[in-house]
Amino acid sequence: MPLHPHRLKTRGFNQAAEIARHVACPESLNGAHVLLIDDVLTTGASLSACAEVLRHAGSRRIDVAVLARTPEPGHA
């Protein structure tokens, strides 16, 4: 997932890019099976938007892996 430039400056690295570097997809996504990786799932809106872009780019299958999930409101 893209990291906001301010966050990148604060952290000094993009954790998602570091993970993806080891499992990067090919340049062409036409017919590709893509693994979309995120560190924390909040609402799922960002993952849905990324999956939609990947579908429009020709990916035939998109799987999602997340490391953690924020608690639902009222369930903290």
C-alpha positions in Angstrom: 0.0 0.0 0.0 1.3 3.5 -0.8 2.6 5.4 2.3 1.7 9.0 2.7 4.8 11.2 2.1 4.6 12.7 5.6 4.6 9.2 7.1 7.5 8.1 5.0 9.5 11.1 6.2 8.7 10.4 9.8 9.4 6.7 9.7 12.3 6.8 7.2 11.2 3.7 5.4 8.0 2.2 3.8 7.3 -1.1 5.6 5.0 -2.3 2.8 7.5 -1.6 0.1 10.1 -3.5 2.1 7.8 -6.6 2.3 6.8 -6.3 -1.3 10.4 -6.1 -2.5 10.7 -9.8 -1.7 7.5 -10.9 -3.4 7.1 -8.3 -6.2 4.7 -9.0 -9.1 5.8 -8.9 -12.8 5.5 -5.6 -14.8 2.5 -6.8 -16.8 -0.6 -7.6 -14.7 -2.6 -9.0 -17.6 -3.9 -12.4 -16.3 -1.7 -12.2 -13.2 -2.4 -13.6 -9.8 -1.6 -10.8 -7.3 -1.0 -10.9 -3.6 -1.9 -7.5 -2.1 -0.1 -7.0 1.2 -0.9 -4.4 3.9 0.4 -4.1 7.5 -2.9 -3.0 9.2 -6.5 -3.4 8.0 -8.7 -0.6 9.2 -11.9 -0.2 7.1 -10.7 -2.1 4.0 -11.4 0.9 1.8 -7.7 1.3 0.7 -7.5 -2.5 -0.1 -10.7 -2.3 -2.1 -9.5 0.6 -4.1 -6.1 -1.1 -4.8 -7.9 -4.3 -5.8 -10.1 -2.3 -8.2 -7.1 -0.7 -9.9 -5.4 -4.2 -10.2 -8.6 -5.6 -11.8 -8.7 -2.8 -14.3 -5.0 -3.4 -15.0 -5.9 -7.0 -16.0 -5.2 -9.1 -12.9 -7.3 -12.3 -13.0 -7.0 -13.0 -9.3 -6.3 -10.8 -6.3 -5.6 -12.2 -2.8 -5.1 -10.0 0.3 -2.8 -10.6 3.2 -2.7 -8.3 6.3 -0.6 -8.5 9.4 -3.1 -6.9 11.9 -6.6 -5.5 12.1 -7.9 -2.6 14.1 -10.7 -3.5 16.4 -14.2 -2.7 15.3 -15.8 0.3 17.1 -17.1 -0.7 20.5 -14.9 -3.9 20.6 -11.6 -2.4 21.8 
